[in-house]
Amino acid sequence: MKRIIPISLAWLGGKDSAYALYHLNMTRGYQVVRLHTTFGEETKRVGLHGIDESLIQKQASLLGLPLYSIYYPASGDNQAYEKAMAEYLEQLKLEGIFHLAYGDIFLEDLKQYREKQLEKAGVQPVFPLWGRNTLQLINEFIQLGFMTAICAADADKVGEGWLGKVLDKEFLDALPPSVDPCGEHGEFHTFCFDGPIFSEKVPIEMGDTLKKSYSFKDNKGKIHSKQFWFKNIKLID
């Protein structure tokens, strides 16, 4: 009999995490036994998704999976993030879990970074969506009945009016050719609130839309500034 491999899935609350879980559930030999999510230590929100921890907790409960929350400093210190993740990986191994899954699709540098970090800890990475055509993938996602709302977006790539809307064919048709259909380059992010993996729909309502600016350095040390939209999605009690 083939051994069942237990997995912890990196859960950001959006379409890629949801579809990765769907595929792992359909793959013989794997069993997702928990989700883990990284949150800002002060904000208790998911990075550039802007999703509050309460929404992630509700998703996990409707998926029937335990959630482990990992907090990192607001400074964005990568060493602090890696330390928090290393501690989590050591805990996983004590529980007999040696595999971690991600919803990455084609960002090779990110994949290599994850592989390097997990290799140091003696944990194996799993990429159930890796190498898929993103247009085909998102169309399958929609056809299966998943529903996911635009929760954050690059203000240069996606108009404010799309924030809070469900990702559907109309949204995909409106995207410029330079934007990946899955937002794999960070053009937009989503919050998945319904689909075949949930026991019922996540009860949400849309709040206001905010615009925030972020500064960062490129590999040549030049400072750039980007603006992002965020939709305040709220959990209905």
N, C-alpha and C positions, 0 to 999 in steps of 0.2 A: 504494500500500500504506500502511495506517495505521501511524504510528510507535508503537512500543512505549515506554511511559513507565516508566522505572525508579523504584521507590519504596523508601523505608526505612520500616518499620512499627514504631511504638512498641509494644513487647512487654512486658507485665506478667506473662505466664505463665498468665493465667486465661481464662475463657470468652469475654470480649469481644474480647481480642486474637486468640484462636484462630478465632473466627467471622469476624472482620474479615479475617484471612488467607485463610480459606476462600472468602469472597466475592470478594476481590481475585484469587485464583487462577482464579475462574470468570468474571472480567470481562475481556473482550477489550480490548486496548490498554494494560493495566497489567501490570507484572511486579515482584513484591516481590523485591528483590535482596539485602536484608539486614534484620536486626532490630536495634533499639537499645533498651537497657534502662537505667534510672537506678537506681543502688544507693546506699545509705548508705555513706559513705566508710569508716567504722569497722566497721559491721556486715556489709557486703557482702550485704545483704538488700534486697528490694524493698519500700520504704515500708510502707504499711499492710497489705500482703499478707503481709509477714514471710517471704517465700520466699528461700532461700539462692541465691547466685549459681551454685553447682554445678548446681542443678536447672534453672535457666534455660539454662545452657550445654548440658545434656543435651537439653532440649527442642529447642534450635536445631540440634544435631547430628542429631536424629531428623527434623527438618523439612528438613534439607539446606540450611540457610541460615547465613551467617556472622552472628555476634553482635558488636555493638559495645557495650561497657560504659561507662556514663557515671557518674562518682562525684560525690556532693555532700556537703557537710559535715553532721555530725550535728545542728548547730544549726538546720537547716531554713531557713537564710538563703536567701530567694527570689532575691536578687541573685546569690548564688553559683551557684544552680541555673541561672538564666538565662544567666549567663556560660558555664557548662559547655555548655549547649545551643547557645548562639551559636557556640561553637568547633566543635561537632559539625556544625552547619549549614554553616559555612564549608568544612569538610572535605568534606562531601557535594557541595557545588557544584564543588569542585576535581575531583571524580570524575564530574561530569556528572549528578548526581542532584539534581533540583529539586522533588521531591514527597515529602511526609511523610504517612503515614496513621495514623489513630487509631481506636480501637474505641468512641468516645463514641456515645451514643444520643440523649439529649435534654437534657443540661445546657447550656443556652444560654450562660450566663456563662463556662463552661469553654471552650466552642467559640470564643467571641469572644476569649478570652484567647489561645488557641492561634493563631487567625488573625492577631491583632495581632503576636505574637512572630515568626511566620513571615513576615509581610508585611515587617517590618523587615529580615529577612535575604534577602528575594527568593526565598522558597521557598513552594510552593503546598501547602495542606493538602488531604487527602482523607479523607472520613468515610463509609466504605462501609455503616455500620449506621445512619446518622443518620435520625431520624424514625420508626424502626420501632416497632411495638407490641411492648413488651417481653415480654408473655406469649406472644404468637405466636412471637417470636424465640427464646425459651428452649425452647419446645416443639419447634421445628424443630431446634434445636441437639441436643437429646436424641435425637430421631428419626433424625438423621443418624449417630448412633453415637458422638458425643463423650462423653467421661467426664471429669468435673471434680469435684474434692473441695473441700469448704468448708475454707479455710485460715485465715480470719480473719473476725470478725463483731462487730458492735455488741452488747455484752452486754445492752442493753436491748431488743434486737429479736430476737435469735436465741439459743436455749438452748445451753449448753455441750455437751450431748449430740450436737449436729449437727456439731461440729468434727471434721474428718477423714472425714465421711460423703460419699458421692457425691451430687451434686445431681441429684435425680430428681423424679418426680411426687409422691412422698410428702412430700419436703421442700417443694415448692411449695405443696401443699395445707395444710401445717402453718403456713405464713407468715401472720401477721396481715394484714388488708387494707391497713394503712398501709405495709407493706414492699413495695417494687418487686420483681417476679419476677426481675429481673436485678441487684438490689442497686444500682441506678444512683445512689442517694443515699448510697452508702457503707455500706449496712446489712450487707453481707457481701461477701467476696472469695473467689475460687476459684483452684485450681491445676489446669490441664488436663493430663491424663496419657495420654489416648488419643483416637483419632478418625481420620477419613479423611485428615487432613493429615500424620499421623505415619507413618513407615516401620514403627515398632513401638511397643508400649506403653512409657512411661517407667517404669522399675522403682523403685517407692517403697515406703516403709513409714511407718506413723504413729507418731510419738513422743508426748511429753506435751503437755498443753494448758496454756497460760499465760494469765494475766489481767493486763493492763496498763492503767494510767490515763494519760490525756492531758489537758492543760489548754489552752484556747484562748480567744481573745477574739472576740466577735461584732462586728458592724458598729457597735455602740453602745459598744464598749469594755468590755462586761461579760465577766468571766471565767467560763468553764464548764468542767466536768470530765466526761470520758466514759471509760467502761471498755470495753475490747475483749478478745475471746478470740483467741488465736493457737494454731494447731496446728503443732507442730514436725514438718514433713514431711521425711523423710530419703531421700536417694538410695541405693539398694541397689547396691553395687559388683559 
